[in-house]
């Protein structure tokens, strides 16, 4: 019992020291105007001396700026931030971001978007501090302050609440509605839709049986049917945003979407015709046309978007994916403050997706409506200009394919330059095969210009193939395969420890950057260290740690450090929240991990801590400690006591 009490007291003491070492900002709030809406507050944030907080994400978008409750959380409370004035701060050229030192004052205006009788609102403020002396970036911290609210403004109907909800997001929603409307208009000006205008319009007019008033009614109902279908699709995409958000955390899902987008884009660029389930859709359209009256016209409009899908289908799919992505971003914002959207909250925000797609439906259906009621006898001739519109959509969707490929590769830990190189290489191979026909033999009497084109195609194939091969070699899976192959040969080969030291033996995952093989499994790295006599260098990494990213650049640009990590150590990178990182975080000898990052450690081949530090700029010290640790391990005199380099 005494032993358990002693352990408990030791744990409490350790936690107390950790919290004591974690600096916090002081936040004060002064109500400036809380009698009527909009309410105004003055919020001051004081940063400890020798530290700074971030006011923006920086030039490289890697920092966590000061953040007030995300708009999705505020919307659930019936509130929105009408205006927010931030302190000017100072642009720090070293971190390439605007930082806040000492005290900064934020002026916040809250506006009511829905009736909520609550008298106060707990505003969550997120901030991240970095030490300017030790270069340690601490974990993001959250602080709650209670804001007194004015009496609720009168709101008498559901429509008032709905309009207020859309007003809360008026900037993005209206802009996206306009863009969707333009996209719908342009989609009609494609080769497989534009010729349908006079035929479909004549069919709509004929359903009125010569009654002028009914002609306008049928045209309007047809337009409503088109808009209703796209609104329903937008609502469904929005409601799937939460599941979509989970799926999009997977690298392979993102890469799969990139492949689908590329498939659609190539169809729009004219390389093949896309007619997915066209027979079924056409059959549905024919059945709808047999239904008499306005009901049949509405059914025809409802399936019209599906009938013209060979051109519009890829565009609709791309837009729906963007709608779901937008809703997923709001779910992410809520996750920052450990909250989730309820069903009705998700439904309310998803209504924005429905409204956005209504803009697209209006753009698609409006030309049919106008041609029907105005009875244009002669439309502008179809021509190559329609192909330009179609090609424009094709290249736009091809860009979407690249963005999802880049996101998927980023989840796998692949650098942007590697992804871009892979895409350029695939483009070179595509040009060689499709445009230059390098796989086709040339006849002997071919013209000189054909020979030159074939030669350019061969060169494009060689360069593109080389770029693709070089890019694939940098992928984690390829590194893993190569490393496991070497491990298998090492296990069967009769080699001494000196020759084995030059080999790379893989654990479950190995990533190669700038010639350095970074192990992602500490146990596998320690086994290799025991066999080779090399020390283990651990880089504890997190995406929210700006100086961790700076050290990553240092390992590339600093030749001495790069060489030491390649030749004198077994390099290990442990990422925040992953199992090995969390195990080390609970280890007393790595107490710094509970405070912040960056943090580096050097272990002897036997697993003893010989050095640790937090300064990512201390490259010379790291090289010296690695050299010393390697020499001691080779002579059998490894240091028993760790040294610290804070």
C-alpha positions as a printed Julia matrix, in Angstrom:
646×3 Matrix{Float64}:
   0.0     0.0     0.0
   2.81    2.36    0.89
   4.46    1.59   -2.44
   1.27    2.55   -4.32
   1.02    5.77   -2.34
   4.64    6.6    -3.11
   4.09    5.95   -6.81
   0.98    8.13   -6.77
   2.78   10.98   -5.04
   5.68   10.69   -7.51
   3.26   10.85  -10.45
   1.5    13.91   -9.02
   4.84   15.61   -8.42
   5.93   14.86  -12.0
   2.68   16.21  -13.42
   3.03   19.3   -11.25
   6.54   19.96  -12.54
   5.37   19.5   -16.11
   2.52   21.97  -15.67
   4.87   24.38  -13.91
   7.24   24.24  -16.88
   4.39   24.92  -19.33
   4.04   28.7   -19.73
   0.55   30.1   -20.15
  -0.81   33.37  -21.46
  -2.89   35.68  -19.3
  -6.3    36.48  -20.82
  -8.59   39.27  -19.62
 -11.95   40.38  -20.97
 -13.66   43.76  -20.62
 -17.26   44.18  -21.88
 -17.4    47.28  -24.07
 -21.05   47.13  -25.13
 -23.42   44.36  -23.99
 -26.81   46.1   -23.8
 -27.88   45.51  -27.4
 -26.7    43.55  -30.42
 -24.03   43.5   -31.74
 -22.15   43.03  -28.47
 -18.6    44.32  -28.22
 -15.75   43.0   -26.04
 -12.11   43.92  -25.43
  -9.96   40.82  -24.92
  -6.31   41.21  -23.95
  -3.78   38.4   -24.26
  -0.49   38.76  -22.37
   2.4    36.53  -23.45
   5.12   35.62  -20.92
   8.45   37.37  -21.35
  10.8    35.63  -23.78
   7.9    33.96  -25.59
   5.62   34.76  -28.5
   2.24   33.67  -29.86
   1.26   33.6   -33.53
  -1.25   35.94  -35.15
  -1.26   34.12  -38.5
  -0.2    30.81  -40.01
   2.98   32.29  -41.45
   4.31   32.28  -44.99
   4.56   28.47  -44.98
   1.18   27.88  -43.24
   2.64   25.79  -40.43
   1.77   27.75  -37.27
  -1.26   27.71  -34.96
  -2.52   31.3   -34.67
  -4.72   32.67  -31.91
  -8.2    31.33  -32.67
 -11.57   32.23  -31.19
 -14.42   29.73  -31.29
 -14.85   28.47  -34.89
 -17.93   29.74  -36.68
 -19.61   26.33  -36.58
 -19.47   26.3   -32.75
 -20.79   29.85  -32.56
 -23.58   28.99  -35.02
 -24.77   26.22  -32.7
 -25.16   28.86  -29.97
 -26.96   31.21  -32.36
 -23.98   33.58  -32.58
 -21.49   34.77  -35.14
 -18.4    36.96  -35.07
 -19.47   40.09  -36.94
 -16.01   41.69  -36.75
 -12.68   40.93  -35.13
  -9.83   43.42  -34.87
  -6.5    41.81  -34.05
  -3.42   43.56  -32.68
  -0.85   44.52  -35.3
   1.9    42.31  -33.91
   5.4    42.15  -35.4
   6.54   40.27  -38.48
   9.42   38.01  -37.43
  11.65   37.26  -40.42
  13.2    34.28  -38.61
   9.94   32.34  -38.3
   8.35   34.14  -41.29
   5.14   34.93  -39.44
   3.42   37.76  -37.55
   3.92   37.18  -33.83
   2.54   38.71  -30.64
   4.89   39.63  -27.79
   3.99   41.17  -24.44
   0.3    42.22  -24.56
  -2.1    42.48  -27.48
  -5.72   43.64  -27.51
  -8.45   41.97  -29.58
 -11.75   43.74  -30.25
 -14.58   41.28  -30.8
 -18.12   41.96  -32.05
 -20.73   39.22  -31.62
 -23.99   39.19  -33.59
 -27.09   37.09  -32.94
 -28.19   34.68  -35.69
 -30.82   32.66  -33.79
 -32.85   33.12  -30.64
 -30.95   31.88  -27.6
 -32.09   32.93  -24.1
 -28.67   32.21  -22.57
 -27.22   35.11  -20.58
 -23.56   34.14  -21.09
 -21.46   32.32  -23.64
 -18.21   30.48  -22.85
 -15.82   31.62  -25.54
 -12.92   29.24  -26.18
  -9.59   30.79  -27.17
  -6.81   28.63  -28.6
  -3.22   29.81  -28.67
   0.28   28.37  -28.97
   3.4    29.75  -27.3
   7.01   29.37  -28.4
  10.09   30.09  -26.28
  12.42   32.5   -28.08
  15.46   31.42  -26.03
  15.22   27.62  -26.15
  13.17   27.54  -29.4
  10.68   25.15  -27.8
   7.12   25.28  -29.17
   4.53   24.18  -26.62
   1.36   22.29  -27.28
  -1.7    24.34  -28.16
  -3.58   25.5   -25.08
  -7.27   26.39  -24.63
  -8.75   28.97  -22.31
 -12.44   29.73  -21.67
 -13.85   33.13  -20.79
 -17.51   33.88  -20.02
 -18.98   36.61  -22.21
 -22.14   38.37  -20.94
 -24.76   38.51  -23.7
 -27.4    41.17  -24.43
 -31.1    40.19  -24.2
 -32.13   38.07  -27.23
 -33.49   39.98  -30.17
 -37.01   39.18  -31.29
 -37.46   36.43  -33.87
 -40.95   35.18  -34.61
 -40.71   32.47  -37.28
 -38.73   29.54  -38.58
 -37.98   31.52  -41.74
 -36.38   34.25  -39.65
 -34.14   31.64  -38.05
 -33.3    30.09  -41.41
 -32.49   33.46  -42.97
 -30.37   34.32  -39.95
 -28.45   31.07  -40.36
 -27.66   31.87  -43.98
 -26.85   35.45  -42.98
 -24.3    34.06  -40.55
 -22.42   32.58  -43.52
 -23.46   35.15  -46.1
 -19.99   35.92  -47.46
 -18.93   32.47  -48.58
 -22.4    31.14  -49.4
 -23.47   33.94  -51.69
 -20.13   34.0   -53.44
 -20.24   30.25  -53.98
 -23.86   30.47  -55.13
 -22.78   32.93  -57.83
 -19.86   30.76  -58.88
 -22.12   27.72  -59.02
 -24.62   29.64  -61.15
 -21.87   30.58  -63.62
 -20.66   26.97  -63.69
 -24.21   25.83  -64.49
 -24.53   28.32  -67.35
 -21.18   27.27  -68.79
 -22.06   23.58  -68.53
 -25.04   24.21  -70.85
 -22.59   25.61  -73.43
 -20.95   22.19  -73.9
 -21.32   20.04  -77.04
 -23.56   17.4   -75.47
 -25.97   19.86  -73.8
 -26.28   22.89  -76.09
 -27.88   21.0   -79.02
 -30.59   19.77  -76.62
 -31.86   23.31  -75.92
 -34.26   23.76  -78.89
 -35.41   20.12  -78.88
 -36.17   20.02  -75.15
 -37.78   23.47  -75.18
 -40.08   22.5   -78.05
 -41.09   19.35  -76.18
 -41.9    21.39  -73.04
 -44.03   23.85  -75.06
 -45.91   21.02  -76.79
 -46.96   19.6   -73.39
 -49.01   22.8   -72.89
 -51.13   21.83  -75.95
 -51.05   25.33  -77.41
 -52.24   27.23  -74.3
 -49.82   30.22  -73.86
 -50.36   30.49  -70.1
 -49.65   26.79  -69.59
 -46.5    27.04  -71.69
 -44.95   29.33  -69.06
 -46.19   27.08  -66.27
 -44.61   23.98  -67.79
 -41.32   25.84  -68.41
 -41.27   27.05  -64.8
 -42.1    23.6   -63.39
 -39.34   22.07  -65.55
 -36.88   24.62  -64.09
 -38.07   23.85  -60.55
 -37.55   20.13  -61.18
 -33.94   20.69  -62.24
 -33.18   22.96  -59.26
 -34.86   20.55  -56.82
 -32.71   17.63  -57.97
 -29.47   19.51  -57.51
 -30.6    20.89  -54.15
 -31.28   17.34  -52.95
 -27.86   16.2   -54.15
 -26.24   19.14  -52.36
 -28.09   18.36  -49.12
 -27.02   14.7   -49.32
 -23.4    15.72  -49.91
 -23.54   18.09  -46.94
 -25.05   15.49  -44.61
 -22.27   13.08  -45.56
 -19.66   15.68  -44.62
 -18.86   14.05  -41.26
 -18.23   10.63  -42.79
 -16.45   12.32  -45.65
 -14.19   14.1   -43.15
 -13.17   10.74  -41.67
 -12.56    9.21  -45.1
 -10.43   12.12  -46.22
  -7.93   11.38  -43.46
  -6.88    8.35  -45.54
  -4.13    8.82  -48.09
  -5.55    6.16  -50.38
  -9.03    7.71  -50.4
  -7.53   11.01  -51.53
  -5.47    9.28  -54.2
  -8.59    7.38  -55.29
 -10.47   10.66  -55.73
  -7.53   11.99  -57.73
  -7.78    9.0   -60.1
 -11.55    9.51  -60.5
 -11.11   13.21  -61.21
  -8.42   12.46  -63.78
 -10.75    9.91  -65.39
 -13.55   12.5   -65.64
 -11.19   15.21  -66.86
  -9.84   13.08  -69.69
 -13.42   12.35  -70.76
 -14.17   16.08  -70.93
 -10.94   16.63  -72.87
 -12.29   14.31  -75.54
 -10.13   11.2   -75.16
 -13.18    8.96  -74.71
 -16.93    9.21  -74.15
 -18.35    8.81  -70.66
 -21.84    7.31  -70.55
 -22.27    5.82  -67.09
 -25.76    4.25  -66.72
 -27.08    6.29  -69.66
 -29.48    3.57  -70.79
 -31.15    3.44  -67.37
 -31.36    7.22  -67.13
 -32.79    7.6   -70.64
 -35.4     4.95  -69.81
 -36.36    6.94  -66.7
 -36.63   10.09  -68.79
 -38.94    8.38  -71.31
 -41.21    7.11  -68.53
 -41.39   10.62  -67.06
 -42.43   12.09  -70.42
 -45.45    9.74  -70.52
 -46.87   11.22  -67.31
 -49.41   13.89  -68.22
 -49.72   17.41  -66.86
 -47.35   19.46  -64.73
 -46.37   16.39  -62.69
 -44.8    14.78  -65.75
 -43.0    18.02  -66.65
 -41.64   18.23  -63.09
 -40.42   14.63  -63.3
 -38.71   15.4   -66.61
 -36.92   18.34  -65.05
 -35.94   16.26  -62.03
 -34.08   13.73  -64.18
 -32.78   16.29  -66.71
 -29.48   16.68  -64.92
 -28.95   12.93  -65.12
 -29.88   12.78  -68.79
 -27.17   15.3   -69.75
 -24.58   13.68  -67.47
 -21.98   12.73  -70.14
 -20.79   16.36  -70.03
 -22.29   17.66  -66.79
 -21.84   14.51  -64.66
 -18.11   14.99  -64.0
 -18.71   18.66  -63.19
 -21.53   17.82  -60.77
 -19.43   15.14  -59.08
 -16.56   17.6   -58.59
 -18.87   20.27  -57.17
 -20.59   17.84  -54.8
 -17.22   16.75  -53.5
 -16.35   20.37  -52.81
 -19.63   20.81  -50.93
 -18.87   17.78  -48.74
 -15.32   19.07  -48.23
 -16.7    22.42  -47.07
 -18.93   20.76  -44.47
 -16.02   18.55  -43.39
 -13.92   21.68  -42.78
 -16.57   22.91  -40.34
 -16.47   19.56  -38.54
 -12.69   19.97  -38.26
 -13.15   23.43  -36.77
 -15.44   21.99  -34.11
 -12.97   19.21  -33.38
 -10.42   21.85  -32.38
 -12.55   22.61  -29.33
 -13.56   18.98  -28.72
 -17.14   19.41  -29.95
 -19.26   17.68  -32.57
 -22.16   18.72  -34.77
 -25.56   17.4   -33.78
 -27.87   16.04  -36.47
 -29.88   19.26  -36.7
 -26.77   21.39  -36.53
 -25.32   19.38  -39.4
 -28.62   19.66  -41.27
 -28.66   23.44  -40.87
 -25.13   23.84  -42.18
 -25.73   21.25  -44.91
 -28.55   23.46  -46.14
 -25.75   25.7   -47.41
 -24.6    22.86  -49.66
 -28.16   22.56  -50.94
 -28.28   26.3   -51.6
 -24.95   26.19  -53.42
 -26.13   23.4   -55.71
 -29.37   25.32  -56.27
 -27.21   27.95  -57.92
 -25.81   25.32  -60.26
 -29.31   23.99  -61.01
 -30.52   27.51  -61.75
 -27.62   27.99  -64.17
 -28.42   24.71  -65.95
 -32.19   25.18  -66.09
 -32.46   28.9   -66.84
 -31.49   28.58  -70.55
 -34.15   25.88  -71.04
 -36.71   28.1   -69.32
 -35.85   31.19  -71.37
 -35.8    29.33  -74.69
 -39.19   27.78  -73.86
 -41.05   30.99  -72.93
 -39.36   33.28  -75.46
 -39.56   30.69  -78.24
 -36.23   31.46  -79.85
 -36.44   30.18  -83.39
 -32.75   30.54  -84.05
 -29.97   30.07  -81.53
 -26.28   30.83  -82.08
 -24.7    28.07  -84.12
 -22.91   25.3   -82.34
 -19.21   25.32  -83.03
 -15.72   24.87  -81.7
 -16.38   27.5   -79.03
 -18.4    24.89  -77.12
 -15.4    22.57  -77.06
 -13.38   25.36  -75.48
 -15.87   25.53  -72.61
 -15.76   21.75  -72.27
 -11.96   21.75  -72.29
 -11.96   24.52  -69.69
 -13.98   22.3   -67.34
 -11.66   19.4   -68.15
  -8.55   21.31  -67.1
 -10.32   22.63  -63.98
 -11.21   19.09  -62.9
  -7.69   17.97  -63.76
  -6.48   20.59  -61.27
  -8.83   19.09  -58.66
  -7.21   15.73  -59.39
  -3.78   17.19  -58.66
  -4.94   18.8   -55.38
  -6.33   15.51  -54.07
  -3.22   13.63  -55.21
  -1.07   16.16  -53.39
  -3.19   15.83  -50.25
  -3.0    12.05  -50.35
   0.75   12.11  -50.84
   1.03   14.6   -47.99
  -0.74   12.17  -45.66
   1.85    9.57  -46.66
   4.6    12.05  -45.78
   5.66   12.72  -49.38
   7.12   16.16  -50.11
   5.34   18.56  -52.47
   8.36   18.55  -54.82
   8.2    14.75  -55.09
   4.49   14.83  -55.94
   5.03   17.52  -58.55
   7.91   15.54  -60.06
   5.7    12.43  -60.24
   2.93   14.36  -62.03
   5.38   15.91  -64.52
   6.84   12.48  -65.2
   3.4    10.94  -65.82
   2.56   13.85  -68.11
   5.76   13.21  -70.08
   4.9     9.52  -70.48
   1.32   10.42  -71.51
   2.54   12.86  -74.17
   4.99   10.29  -75.51
   2.4     7.52  -75.84
  -0.78    9.41  -76.78
   0.47   12.47  -78.66
   3.72   11.22  -80.17
   2.79    7.54  -80.68
   6.2     6.27  -79.6
   4.87    2.71  -79.31
   4.04    2.67  -83.03
   6.78    1.8   -85.54
   7.42    4.41  -88.23
   7.44    3.37  -91.92
  10.7     3.89  -93.8
   9.31    6.62  -96.05
   7.89    8.73  -93.23
   8.17   12.52  -93.51
  10.96   14.33  -91.6
   8.49   16.19  -89.36
   7.0    12.84  -88.29
  10.48   11.58  -87.43
  11.14   14.69  -85.35
   7.83   14.21  -83.5
   8.7    10.57  -82.84
  12.15   11.57  -81.57
  10.61   14.15  -79.21
   8.23   11.46  -78.01
  11.1     9.08  -77.25
  12.91   11.79  -75.28
   9.69   12.63  -73.44
   9.24    8.94  -72.59
  12.8     8.64  -71.26
  12.65   11.81  -69.17
   9.12   11.12  -67.94
   9.93    7.52  -67.05
  13.02    8.61  -65.15
  11.05   11.23  -63.2
   8.31    8.71  -62.33
  10.87    6.13  -61.19
  12.78    8.68  -59.1
   9.54    9.89  -57.48
   8.27    6.4   -56.68
  11.6     5.62  -55.04
  10.84    8.35  -52.48
   7.47    6.92  -51.47
   7.28    5.36  -47.97
   6.02    2.05  -49.4
   8.97    1.77  -51.79
  11.42    2.63  -49.04
   9.79   -0.01  -46.88
  10.03   -2.62  -49.65
  13.69   -1.82  -50.3
  14.51   -1.88  -46.61
  12.74   -5.19  -46.02
  14.6    -6.69  -48.97
  17.9    -5.61  -47.48
  16.85   -6.95  -44.09
  16.06  -10.35  -45.62
  19.4   -10.52  -47.38
  21.16   -9.39  -44.22
  19.53  -12.17  -42.24
  20.78  -14.85  -44.62
  24.16  -13.38  -45.55
  27.32  -14.31  -43.69
  28.63  -10.8   -42.96
  30.51   -9.25  -40.07
  29.16   -6.32  -38.03
  31.29   -3.73  -39.86
  29.78   -4.57  -43.26
  26.34   -4.81  -41.69
  26.72   -1.28  -40.4
  26.47    0.0   -43.95
  23.14   -1.73  -44.56
  19.66   -0.41  -43.83
  17.45   -2.81  -41.92
  13.78   -1.91  -41.83
  11.31   -1.91  -39.04
   7.61   -1.67  -39.86
   8.18    1.68  -41.55
  11.2     3.55  -42.9
  11.11    6.95  -44.57
  14.01    8.27  -46.59
  14.66   12.02  -46.73
  17.78   13.65  -48.16
  19.62   10.32  -47.95
  18.69    9.8   -44.27
  16.71    6.65  -43.44
  14.31    7.68  -40.69
  12.94    4.75  -38.7
   9.38    5.09  -37.41
   9.68    2.19  -34.96
  11.95    2.63  -31.95
  12.26   -1.08  -31.11
  13.46   -1.97  -34.61
  15.96    0.89  -34.54
  17.36   -0.23  -31.17
  17.83   -3.79  -32.45
  19.77   -2.45  -35.42
  21.82   -0.22  -33.1
  22.85   -3.23  -31.03
  23.97   -5.1   -34.15
  25.86   -2.18  -35.71
  27.2    -0.42  -32.6
  25.73    2.89  -33.74
  23.92    5.29  -31.38
  20.23    6.08  -31.89
  19.23    9.67  -32.7
  15.54   10.42  -31.99
  13.72   13.39  -33.49
  10.38   13.88  -31.71
   8.16   15.58  -34.28
   4.71   17.19  -34.5
   3.0    19.07  -37.31
   2.04   21.89  -34.92
   5.7    22.46  -33.96
   7.17   25.11  -36.27
  10.75   24.53  -35.12
  10.39   20.81  -35.83
   9.8    21.75  -39.45
  12.81   24.08  -39.29
  15.0    21.2   -38.05
  13.76   19.07  -40.93
  15.12   21.72  -43.3
  18.35   21.82  -41.28
  18.92   18.09  -41.83
  18.8    18.75  -45.58
  20.91   21.92  -45.78
  23.54   21.21  -43.1
  26.03   18.82  -44.71
  27.77   17.81  -41.48
  24.5    17.01  -39.7
  23.17   15.17  -42.73
  26.32   13.06  -42.98
  26.31   12.29  -39.25
  22.69   11.11  -39.34
  23.41    8.98  -42.4
  26.68    7.4   -41.32
  27.1     7.71  -37.55
  23.61    7.06  -36.19
  20.39    5.14  -36.54
  17.95    7.99  -37.15
  14.45    7.7   -35.67
  11.5    10.06  -36.14
   8.62    9.67  -33.68
   5.48   11.63  -34.5
   3.1    13.13  -31.94
   0.08   10.95  -31.03
   1.6     7.8   -32.52
   2.14    4.82  -30.14
   5.95    5.04  -29.8
   5.76    8.79  -29.15
   3.15    8.32  -26.42
   5.2     5.56  -24.76
   8.24    7.86  -24.62
   6.05   10.72  -23.41
   5.14    8.69  -20.32
   8.81    7.83  -19.67
  10.35    9.97  -16.91
  13.62   10.45  -18.79
  11.69   12.15  -21.64
   9.77   14.52  -19.34
  10.27   17.38  -21.82
   7.74   15.78  -24.18
   4.93   16.72  -21.78
   5.95   20.36  -22.09
   6.57   20.97  -25.78
   8.71   20.45  -28.83
  11.19   20.22  -30.47
  13.04   17.63  -28.45
  15.97   15.44  -29.5
  17.63   12.5   -27.78
  20.68   10.32  -28.4
  20.71    6.77  -27.02
  23.61    4.39  -26.73
  23.31    1.08  -28.59
  22.29   -0.42  -25.24
  19.38    2.03  -24.98
  20.73    4.46  -22.34
  20.1     8.17  -22.76
  23.46    9.86  -23.44
  22.26   13.33  -24.53
  19.06   15.3   -24.98
  18.27   18.83  -26.1
  15.64   21.19  -27.43
  17.68   23.58  -29.59
  17.06   22.71  -33.23
  19.93   25.02  -34.25
  22.53   23.1   -32.23
  23.73   21.07  -35.22
  27.41   21.18  -34.15
  26.53   19.92  -30.68
  24.47   17.07  -32.14
  27.27   16.02  -34.5
  29.8    16.12  -31.64
  27.54   14.04  -29.36
  26.9    11.49  -32.12
  30.63   11.2   -32.8
  31.38   10.79  -29.1
  28.61    8.22  -28.62
  29.85    6.2   -31.6
  33.46    6.25  -30.39
  32.44    5.18  -26.87
  30.32    2.33  -28.22
  33.21    1.1   -30.37
  35.64    1.18  -27.44
  33.13   -0.25  -24.98
  33.17    2.89  -22.82
  29.67    4.25  -23.34
  28.78    7.02  -20.94
  26.66    5.97  -18.0
  25.26    9.41  -17.21
  23.26   11.43  -19.72
  24.24   14.98  -20.55
  21.68   17.59  -21.41
  21.93   20.3   -24.04
  19.03   22.6   -23.37
